[in-house]
Amino acid sequence: MKILLTGASGYIGKRLLPILIDNGHEVVCCVRDIQRFNPPKSLSSKITIIEVDLLEKKSLDNIPKDIDGAFYLVHSMTTSSNYLILEKESAINFRNAINKTKVEHVVYLSGMINKSELSKHLTSRKNVEREISKGTYNFTTLRAGIIVGSGSASFEIMRDLVEKLPLMITPKWLNTKCQPIGISDVIQILSKTLLNSKTYNKDFDIGGPDILTYKEMLLQFGRMRSLKRYIITVPIITPKLSSYWLYFVTSISYNLAIALVNSMKIEVVCRNSDINKILNIEPIGYKESLERTFYKIERDEVISSWKDAFISSDFNYNLTEFINVPTNGCFTDTKEMAFSNRESCINNIWKLGGNNGWYCGNWLWKLRGFIDTIIGGVGLRRGRTSERFINVGDALDFWRVIYVDKDEGRLVLYAEMKLPGEAWLEFKIIENKLIQKATFRPLGLKGRFYWYSVLPFHGFIFNGMIKKITEYKKD
């Protein structure tokens, strides 16, 4: 069967793609920015990639007319303040485009919406469901609550809270009940639902066997990590304070924190488990989901992470706009140094950020990250998805990977920190020499003042960094 996979570069899409291929499907990967999509080479010959922006109607003409099924895995709840309108418009455009194909079945992954009073982002999900369901095809909605898996926003938030805070004074919504589900079960349910006539024109809640409060989930998480944690819930913390609490303690953006806090006040427990019977699936429990997640992390096998989506930074742009580092009207700091071993030099570049740090003046990087967090930026909290691999679109602390080619020996990063201008950091190997270049395009006088105020630190940081990168290290 020919399957359209929207959101193929997203957290769920990246994990669903190899399963669809294994099931014998021909997959058309629908992405908004083709530069951010890096499928494994083993899958490249078995997929077709098309670039589609659901808000640009003409781009939807790229969707083939002979598709048999489609997944709608597109969400944009924090990329704009008016995302309710944009998500609804995207759903309408998708429906109209799909109606022109011979598609038999569309599957949409949504959030649980079993209450009359919904948060803004769950209201948006419901609106999307309503619009897509008006198509001429069969339609199924799968509604999930908390998804537990390596790289999921829910998991990373819990990990930040449990591993950073021995004592938590928390909002009362930590007593809200939810029914978490492991990412492996979500992928299995998605793949088995498509083109299954028993699921046509219905909606299902999907969840694991355990019904827990958020507090119970955090305490279980702590026990698994052999960390004794104390949690006190108080009724006086407002949603706004709760959002700030999540923002400063975890790696999520403030806009995402607001959306999550408003949703976490609503109980998300499955109405029934009909979908499990239809698909003959027995979801695993919360504890086993955590065990599998840590196994993947320890083996550095995290396929996708929410941090690599633009919702982690509140940015919304195409990477192609920033690949060519500008020169006009820019300040630059260029360092050059010869190396004795090319492979060692490249490996050192590819280890930048995350737990490895930046080789020189890490306390200054941490200070800059802390300042960025205080003024509403991403700081250094995101780290990196993999300790070994870097892909276009990945988050790397407060940078975004714009261009990467290990064979060429070139890496280009774009700054997502709060700045009075725009900044790039580029590493490029030419023959036996590493060229390291920091570029800053200032915005007005404020930008120029910023550049000259940090310039004294550049000599220390960037000189030390290039010396460490070019050092020969045997792996």
Sequence and secondary structure as in RCSB ss.txt:
>XXXX:A:sequence
MKILLTGASGYIGKRLLPILIDNGHEVVCCVRDIQRFNPPKSLSSKITIIEVDLLEKKSLDNIPKDIDGAFYLVH
SMTTSSNYLILEKESAINFRNAINKTKVEHVVYLSGMINKSELSKHLTSRKNVEREISKGTYNFTTLRAGIIVGS
GSASFEIMRDLVEKLPLMITPKWLNTKCQPIGISDVIQILSKTLLNSKTYNKDFDIGGPDILTYKEMLLQFGRMR
SLKRYIITVPIITPKLSSYWLYFVTSISYNLAIALVNSMKIEVVCRNSDINKILNIEPIGYKESLERTFYKIERD
EVISSWKDAFISSDFNYNLTEFINVPTNGCFTDTKEMAFSNRESCINNIWKLGGNNGWYCGNWLWKLRGFIDTII
GGVGLRRGRTSERFINVGDALDFWRVIYVDKDEGRLVLYAEMKLPGEAWLEFKIIENKLIQKATFRPLGLKGRFY
WYSVLPFHGFIFNGMIKKITEYKKD
>XXXX:A:secstr
 EEEEETTTSHHHHHHHHHHHHTT EEEEEES GGG    HHHHTTEEEEE  TT GGGGGGS TT SEEEE   
 TTS TTHHHHHHHHHHHHHHHHTTS   EEEEEEE   SSS  HHHHHHHHHHHHHTTSSSEEEEEEES EEST
T HHHHHHHHHHHH SEEEEEGGGG EE  EEHHHHHHHHHHHTT GGGTTEEEEE  S  EEHHHHHHHHHHHT
T   EEEEETT  HHHHHHHHHHHSSS HHHHHHHHHHHTS B  S  HHHHHHT     HHHHHHHHHHHHHTT
     GGGSGGGTT    GGGTSS   TT EEEEEEEE S HHHHHHHHHT SGGGTTSS HHHHHHHHHHHHHT
TS TTTT BS SS   TT EETTEEEEEEETTTTEEEEEE S  SEEEEEEEEEETTEEEEEEEEEE HHHHHHH
HHHHHHHHHHHHHHHHHHHHS    
